[in-house]
Amino acid sequence: MRITVFGAAGNTGSRVVAEALARGHEVTAVVRDPSRYAELHPDAEHRTGDARNADHVTALSAGQDVVVNATRPAPGHERDHPAITRSLLSGLAHTDDVRLIVIGGAGSLTVPGTEGRLAIDDPRYVPAPWRHIAEASNAQYEALHTADTRVAWTYISPSALFEPGTRTGEYRLGKDELLVDADGDSSISMEDLAVALLDEAESPAHHRTRFTVGY
C-alpha cells in the first residue's frame, strides 16, 4: 500500500512510519518544517506539508491508499485538533477513495462500571494536567463522526496511558469503552498502537467508526 503520514516526526507518527515500512509499504512522511527531515525514517519519502491546509492534504494524498493523521497540537494550540480534522476531510474529498485513519485520544471513551462516565471526567485516567489535550481530542472526534462526508474514515482511541514502550505485537480491541486490565489500569504502547493501526489499514474492519486499543 501507499501510505501518507502527517505528523511523521512525532512520537506516534514515527512509529507508524517504521511499522508500515517494516511491512513493505510505501510511506510518504510529512512534516511542516523541512528542517525536521533528519528526524524521519530514511526509507520513507520526505515531504513538507501542513494538515491544516486542505490543498496540501489533497496534493500529498494523490495516488495514496491511506492517509494517517498523527499530528498533535503544540501546547496552547489545542484548538487546532478539530480544525485539522475538518481540513483533512476537505482535502480528501477531492481524492479517489483514499482512506483516513486518525489517531485520537481516550477522553471520549466511557469508563467501565460507571454507567457512562467519560474518561475525561475521571481523574484516574485523565489527570487535570492532561485535560486540555483530552478536550481537544474529544472535539477532534466530534468533528469527525458528525461530519457529512464521503471520506472513508477510522478513528483510533488509545488507552489512557499512551507512551513510547515496547512492540509486543499483542493488543485488545474495543469500541467506545475504555479497556482496562484486572487492576483497573489502561495502557498501550505507541509501538503496539502502530501495529493495530497497520492491521486496520491492511484489513479494514472499522468503516466510519471508532475503535480503541489496549492491553
C-alpha contacts under 8 A as a table, 3 or more apart, distances in Angstrom:
res1	aa1	res2	aa2	distance
1	M	25	H	5.11
1	M	26	E	6.17
1	M	64	Q	7.67
1	M	65	D	6.13
1	M	66	V	7.74
2	R	25	H	6.10
2	R	26	E	4.76
2	R	27	V	5.96
2	R	28	T	7.76
2	R	63	G	7.74
2	R	64	Q	4.94
2	R	65	D	5.29
2	R	66	V	6.64
3	I	20	A	7.99
3	I	25	H	7.17
3	I	26	E	6.15
3	I	27	V	4.87
3	I	28	T	6.18
3	I	64	Q	5.88
3	I	65	D	6.00
3	I	66	V	4.88
3	I	67	V	5.77
3	I	68	V	7.40
4	T	27	V	5.77
4	T	28	T	4.60
4	T	29	A	6.10
4	T	30	V	7.19
4	T	60	L	7.20
4	T	61	S	6.63
4	T	64	Q	6.93
4	T	66	V	6.40
4	T	67	V	4.76
4	T	68	V	6.16
5	V	8	A	5.51
5	V	13	G	6.76
5	V	16	V	7.83
5	V	17	V	7.04
5	V	27	V	7.32
5	V	28	T	6.24
5	V	29	A	5.20
5	V	30	V	5.90
5	V	67	V	5.91
5	V	68	V	4.73
5	V	69	N	6.15
5	V	70	A	6.86
6	F	13	G	7.28
6	F	29	A	6.62
6	F	30	V	4.91
6	F	31	V	6.48
6	F	50	D	7.88
6	F	51	A	6.68
6	F	67	V	7.64
6	F	68	V	6.19
6	F	69	N	5.12
6	F	70	A	5.74
6	F	71	T	6.13
7	G	10	G	5.68
7	G	13	G	5.51
7	G	14	S	7.92
7	G	29	A	7.72
7	G	30	V	6.18
7	G	31	V	5.72
7	G	69	N	6.74
7	G	70	A	4.97
7	G	71	T	4.36
7	G	72	R	7.42
8	A	12	T	7.77
8	A	13	G	4.27
8	A	14	S	5.06
8	A	16	V	7.85
8	A	17	V	6.76
8	A	29	A	5.18
8	A	30	V	5.58
8	A	31	V	6.17
8	A	40	L	6.95
8	A	70	A	6.92
8	A	71	T	7.84
9	A	13	G	6.02
9	A	14	S	5.24
9	A	29	A	7.86
9	A	30	V	7.89
9	A	31	V	6.67
9	A	36	R	7.15
9	A	39	E	6.03
9	A	40	L	5.71
10	G	13	G	5.09
10	G	14	S	5.65
10	G	70	A	7.55
10	G	71	T	7.39
11	N	14	S	5.69
11	N	15	R	6.72
11	N	164	P	7.23
11	N	190	M	7.61
12	T	15	R	5.31
12	T	16	V	6.38
12	T	70	A	6.35
12	T	190	M	5.78
12	T	191	E	7.81
12	T	194	A	7.56
13	G	16	V	5.06
13	G	17	V	6.20
13	G	70	A	5.07
13	G	71	T	7.44
14	S	17	V	5.09
14	S	18	A	6.22
14	S	40	L	7.08
14	S	41	H	7.45
15	R	18	A	5.03
15	R	19	E	6.08
15	R	190	M	6.89
15	R	191	E	5.93
15	R	194	A	6.17
16	V	19	E	5.17
16	V	20	A	6.07
16	V	191	E	7.70
16	V	194	A	4.87
16	V	195	V	7.75
16	V	197	L	7.70
16	V	198	L	7.65
17	V	20	A	5.22
17	V	21	L	6.16
17	V	27	V	6.71
17	V	29	A	7.13
17	V	41	H	7.33
17	V	44	A	7.59
18	A	21	L	5.23
18	A	22	A	6.09
18	A	41	H	7.02
19	E	22	A	5.10
19	E	23	R	6.45
19	E	194	A	6.43
19	E	195	V	6.67
19	E	198	L	7.34
20	A	23	R	5.25
20	A	24	G	6.62
20	A	25	H	5.52
20	A	26	E	7.65
20	A	27	V	7.06
20	A	198	L	6.59
21	L	24	G	5.07
21	L	25	H	5.24
21	L	26	E	6.63
21	L	27	V	6.68
21	L	43	D	7.44
21	L	44	A	7.52
22	A	25	H	7.53
26	E	44	A	7.16
27	V	44	A	5.17
27	V	45	E	6.24
28	T	44	A	5.70
28	T	45	E	4.64
28	T	46	H	6.07
28	T	47	R	6.82
29	A	40	L	7.16
29	A	44	A	6.03
29	A	45	E	5.88
29	A	46	H	5.12
29	A	47	R	6.11
30	V	46	H	6.19
30	V	47	R	4.89
30	V	48	T	5.43
30	V	49	G	6.03
31	V	34	P	6.73
31	V	36	R	7.03
31	V	37	Y	7.64
31	V	46	H	7.95
31	V	47	R	6.60
31	V	48	T	5.14
31	V	49	G	5.92
31	V	50	D	7.16
32	R	48	T	5.30
32	R	49	G	5.05
32	R	50	D	5.36
33	D	36	R	5.83
33	D	37	Y	7.87
33	D	48	T	6.45
33	D	49	G	7.97
34	P	37	Y	5.41
34	P	47	R	7.63
34	P	48	T	6.01
35	S	38	A	7.03
36	R	39	E	5.40
36	R	40	L	7.09
37	Y	40	L	5.29
37	Y	46	H	6.54
40	L	44	A	7.46
40	L	46	H	7.39
41	H	44	A	5.67
42	P	45	E	7.83
49	G	53	N	7.96
49	G	56	H	5.74
49	G	57	V	7.57
49	G	60	L	7.64
50	D	53	N	5.51
50	D	56	H	6.19
50	D	57	V	7.37
51	A	54	A	6.85
51	A	56	H	6.81
51	A	57	V	5.94
51	A	84	I	5.90
51	A	87	S	6.67
51	A	88	L	6.38
52	R	80	D	7.87
52	R	83	A	6.80
52	R	84	I	4.81
52	R	87	S	5.47
52	R	88	L	7.35
53	N	56	H	5.32
53	N	57	V	6.45
53	N	87	S	6.14
53	N	88	L	7.99
53	N	91	G	7.89
54	A	57	V	4.94
54	A	58	T	6.22
54	A	87	S	4.88
54	A	88	L	6.15
54	A	90	S	5.88
54	A	91	G	4.26
54	A	92	L	7.91
55	D	58	T	5.11
55	D	59	A	6.23
55	D	91	G	6.00
56	H	59	A	5.18
56	H	60	L	6.05
56	H	91	G	7.50
57	V	60	L	5.29
57	V	61	S	5.94
57	V	87	S	7.65
57	V	88	L	6.17
57	V	91	G	5.02
57	V	92	L	6.71
58	T	61	S	5.26
58	T	62	A	6.24
58	T	91	G	4.59
58	T	92	L	5.73
58	T	94	H	6.50
58	T	95	T	6.61
59	A	62	A	5.58
61	S	64	Q	5.35
61	S	66	V	7.94
61	S	67	V	6.74
61	S	92	L	7.16
61	S	95	T	7.18
61	S	98	V	7.31
62	A	95	T	6.29
62	A	96	D	7.94
63	G	96	D	7.96
64	Q	67	V	7.35
64	Q	98	V	6.31
65	D	97	D	7.44
65	D	98	V	5.02
65	D	99	R	6.29
66	V	98	V	5.45
66	V	99	R	4.67
66	V	100	L	5.87
66	V	101	I	7.31
66	V	201	A	7.20
67	V	98	V	6.96
67	V	99	R	6.10
67	V	100	L	4.89
67	V	101	I	6.23
68	V	100	L	5.93
68	V	101	I	4.81
68	V	102	V	5.84
68	V	103	I	7.57
69	N	100	L	7.55
69	N	101	I	6.30
69	N	102	V	4.80
69	N	103	I	6.12
70	A	102	V	6.73
70	A	103	I	5.61
72	R	81	H	7.28
73	P	76	G	7.93
73	P	77	H	5.52
73	P	78	E	5.33
73	P	79	R	7.89
73	P	80	D	6.24
73	P	81	H	6.50
74	A	77	H	5.44
74	A	78	E	6.80
75	P	78	E	6.50
77	H	80	D	5.75
78	E	81	H	5.90
78	E	132	H	7.27
78	E	133	I	6.21
78	E	136	A	5.53
79	R	82	P	6.48
79	R	83	A	6.98
79	R	136	A	6.08
80	D	83	A	5.00
80	D	84	I	5.85
81	H	84	I	5.33
81	H	85	T	6.51
81	H	136	A	5.93
81	H	137	S	6.57
81	H	139	A	7.33
81	H	140	Q	5.41
82	P	85	T	4.98
82	P	86	R	6.35
82	P	136	A	7.15
82	P	137	S	7.64
82	P	139	A	5.69
82	P	140	Q	4.06
82	P	141	Y	7.55
82	P	142	E	7.93
82	P	143	A	5.79
82	P	144	L	7.94
83	A	86	R	5.19
83	A	87	S	6.21
83	A	140	Q	7.78
84	I	87	S	4.96
84	I	88	L	6.10
85	T	88	L	5.17
85	T	89	L	6.29
85	T	140	Q	6.36
85	T	143	A	6.73
85	T	144	L	6.51
86	R	89	L	5.17
86	R	90	S	6.10
86	R	143	A	6.85
86	R	144	L	7.40
87	S	90	S	5.04
87	S	91	G	6.03
88	L	91	G	5.14
88	L	92	L	5.97
89	L	92	L	5.20
89	L	93	A	6.02
89	L	149	T	7.16
89	L	151	V	6.57
90	S	93	A	5.29
90	S	94	H	7.38
91	G	94	H	5.93
91	G	95	T	7.53
92	L	95	T	5.18
92	L	98	V	6.82
92	L	151	V	6.64
93	A	96	D	7.92
93	A	149	T	7.43
93	A	150	R	6.65
93	A	151	V	6.04
95	T	98	V	6.33
97	D	151	V	7.23
97	D	152	A	7.35
98	V	151	V	7.38
98	V	152	A	7.27
99	R	151	V	6.74
99	R	152	A	5.07
99	R	153	W	5.82
100	L	151	V	7.26
100	L	152	A	6.21
100	L	153	W	4.55
100	L	154	T	6.26
101	I	153	W	5.74
101	I	154	T	4.79
101	I	155	Y	5.86
101	I	156	I	7.37
101	I	197	L	7.94
102	V	153	W	7.58
102	V	154	T	6.23
102	V	155	Y	4.81
102	V	156	I	6.13
103	I	155	Y	6.12
103	I	156	I	5.01
103	I	157	S	6.50
103	I	158	P	7.75
104	G	137	S	5.84
104	G	140	Q	7.38
104	G	141	Y	7.15
104	G	155	Y	6.58
104	G	156	I	5.75
104	G	157	S	5.17
104	G	158	P	7.10
105	G	108	S	7.30
105	G	134	A	6.38
105	G	137	S	5.28
105	G	138	N	7.10
105	G	156	I	7.64
105	G	157	S	4.92
105	G	158	P	5.98
105	G	159	S	7.89
105	G	160	A	7.96
106	A	109	L	5.58
106	A	119	A	6.80
106	A	120	I	7.68
106	A	134	A	7.25
106	A	137	S	7.93
106	A	157	S	5.18
106	A	158	P	5.70
106	A	159	S	5.82
106	A	160	A	5.60
106	A	178	L	7.30
107	G	118	L	6.50
107	G	119	A	4.81
107	G	120	I	4.30
107	G	121	D	7.92
107	G	126	V	7.06
107	G	134	A	5.26
107	G	135	E	7.19
107	G	137	S	7.17
107	G	138	N	6.28
107	G	160	A	7.73
108	S	118	L	5.77
108	S	119	A	6.28
108	S	120	I	6.58
108	S	137	S	7.95
108	S	138	N	5.54
108	S	141	Y	7.97
108	S	176	D	7.92
109	L	118	L	5.62
109	L	119	A	5.70
109	L	157	S	7.89
109	L	176	D	5.21
109	L	177	E	5.05
109	L	178	L	5.40
110	T	114	T	7.87
110	T	116	G	5.28
110	T	117	R	5.40
110	T	118	L	4.33
110	T	119	A	5.67
110	T	176	D	6.38
110	T	177	E	4.65
110	T	178	L	5.80
111	V	114	T	5.86
111	V	115	E	7.89
111	V	116	G	6.51
111	V	117	R	5.73
111	V	118	L	5.89
111	V	119	A	5.65
111	V	122	D	7.97
111	V	177	E	6.03
111	V	178	L	5.48
112	P	115	E	7.52
112	P	116	G	7.66
112	P	177	E	6.51
112	P	178	L	6.65
112	P	179	L	7.95
113	G	116	G	7.85
114	T	117	R	5.49
117	R	121	D	6.88
117	R	122	D	7.54
118	L	121	D	5.50
118	L	122	D	6.85
119	A	122	D	5.08
119	A	123	P	7.79
119	A	125	Y	6.01
119	A	126	V	6.37
119	A	178	L	7.48
120	I	123	P	7.34
120	I	125	Y	7.24
120	I	126	V	5.34
120	I	131	R	6.70
120	I	134	A	6.46
120	I	135	E	7.51
121	D	126	V	7.12
122	D	125	Y	5.78
122	D	126	V	6.03
122	D	127	P	7.69
123	P	126	V	4.82
123	P	127	P	4.56
123	P	128	A	6.80
124	R	127	P	6.49
125	Y	160	A	5.53
125	Y	161	L	7.61
125	Y	186	S	7.64
126	V	130	W	5.95
126	V	131	R	6.22
126	V	134	A	7.53
126	V	160	A	7.01
127	P	130	W	5.56
127	P	131	R	6.56
128	A	131	R	5.20
129	P	132	H	7.17
130	W	133	I	5.78
130	W	134	A	6.25
131	R	134	A	4.89
131	R	135	E	6.02
132	H	135	E	5.23
132	H	136	A	6.40
133	I	136	A	4.95
133	I	137	S	6.12
134	A	137	S	5.01
134	A	138	N	6.14
135	E	138	N	5.06
135	E	139	A	6.29
136	A	139	A	5.08
136	A	140	Q	6.13
137	S	140	Q	4.76
137	S	141	Y	6.24
138	N	141	Y	5.16
138	N	142	E	6.19
139	A	142	E	4.95
139	A	143	A	6.08
140	Q	143	A	5.21
140	Q	144	L	6.40
141	Y	144	L	5.10
141	Y	145	H	6.15
141	Y	155	Y	7.38
142	E	145	H	5.50
142	E	146	T	5.93
143	A	146	T	5.71
143	A	147	A	6.05
144	L	147	A	5.35
145	H	208	R	7.29
145	H	209	T	7.16
152	A	207	H	6.46
152	A	208	R	5.92
153	W	207	H	6.34
153	W	208	R	4.83
153	W	209	T	7.18
154	T	206	H	6.11
154	T	207	H	6.06
154	T	208	R	5.32
154	T	209	T	5.47
154	T	210	R	5.83
154	T	211	F	7.88
155	Y	208	R	7.79
155	Y	209	T	6.34
155	Y	210	R	4.51
155	Y	211	F	6.49
156	I	197	L	7.76
156	I	210	R	5.75
156	I	211	F	5.28
156	I	212	T	5.58
156	I	213	V	7.46
157	S	210	R	7.18
157	S	211	F	6.19
157	S	212	T	4.54
157	S	213	V	6.65
158	P	161	L	7.91
158	P	162	F	6.49
158	P	187	S	7.73
158	P	188	I	6.67
158	P	193	L	7.06
158	P	212	T	5.58
158	P	213	V	5.30
158	P	214	G	6.72
159	S	162	F	6.11
159	S	178	L	6.62
159	S	179	L	6.59
159	S	186	S	5.40
159	S	187	S	4.82
159	S	188	I	5.68
159	S	212	T	6.96
159	S	213	V	6.13
159	S	214	G	5.37
160	A	178	L	7.74
160	A	186	S	5.38
160	A	187	S	5.74
160	A	188	I	7.96
161	L	186	S	6.05
161	L	187	S	4.45
161	L	188	I	6.47
162	F	187	S	5.94
162	F	188	I	5.44
162	F	189	S	5.69
162	F	190	M	6.34
163	E	188	I	7.21
163	E	189	S	5.32
163	E	190	M	5.67
164	P	189	S	5.51
164	P	190	M	5.09
164	P	191	E	6.77
165	G	189	S	5.06
165	G	190	M	6.54
165	G	191	E	6.56
166	T	189	S	6.39
166	T	191	E	6.15
166	T	192	D	7.40
167	R	189	S	7.27
167	R	191	E	4.89
167	R	192	D	5.28
168	T	191	E	7.99
168	T	192	D	6.49
169	G	192	D	5.85
169	G	195	V	6.35
170	E	192	D	6.91
170	E	215	Y	7.53
171	Y	188	I	7.79
171	Y	192	D	6.96
171	Y	196	A	7.51
171	Y	213	V	6.51
171	Y	214	G	5.61
171	Y	215	Y	5.06
172	R	179	L	7.89
172	R	213	V	5.71
172	R	214	G	5.24
172	R	215	Y	5.58
173	L	179	L	8.00
173	L	211	F	6.88
173	L	212	T	5.72
173	L	213	V	4.86
173	L	214	G	6.61
174	G	177	E	6.58
174	G	178	L	7.47
174	G	179	L	6.72
174	G	211	F	5.68
174	G	212	T	4.92
174	G	213	V	6.31
174	G	214	G	8.00
175	K	210	R	6.28
175	K	211	F	4.33
175	K	212	T	5.53
176	D	210	R	7.23
176	D	211	F	6.64
176	D	212	T	7.00
177	E	212	T	7.78
178	L	186	S	7.30
178	L	212	T	7.32
179	L	186	S	5.92
179	L	212	T	7.57
179	L	213	V	7.26
179	L	214	G	5.70
179	L	215	Y	7.34
180	V	183	D	7.54
180	V	184	G	5.10
180	V	185	D	5.12
180	V	186	S	4.45
180	V	187	S	7.52
180	V	214	G	7.39
180	V	215	Y	7.37
181	D	184	G	5.18
181	D	185	D	5.41
181	D	186	S	6.45
181	D	215	Y	6.97
182	A	185	D	7.42
186	S	214	G	6.72
186	S	215	Y	7.30
187	S	214	G	5.64
187	S	215	Y	6.22
188	I	192	D	6.64
188	I	193	L	6.68
188	I	213	V	6.92
188	I	214	G	4.91
188	I	215	Y	5.96
189	S	192	D	5.32
189	S	193	L	6.28
190	M	193	L	5.07
190	M	194	A	6.21
191	E	194	A	5.17
191	E	195	V	6.52
192	D	195	V	4.81
192	D	196	A	6.29
193	L	196	A	5.03
193	L	197	L	6.07
193	L	213	V	6.70
194	A	197	L	4.98
194	A	198	L	6.19
195	V	198	L	5.32
195	V	199	D	6.16
196	A	199	D	5.01
196	A	200	E	6.23
196	A	213	V	7.34
197	L	200	E	5.11
197	L	201	A	6.18
198	L	201	A	4.79
198	L	202	E	6.04
199	D	202	E	5.24
199	D	203	S	5.96
199	D	204	P	7.81
200	E	203	S	5.09
200	E	204	P	4.87
200	E	205	A	6.44
200	E	206	H	7.60
201	A	204	P	5.69
204	P	207	H	7.18
206	H	209	T	5.60
206	H	210	R	6.80
206	H	211	F	7.21
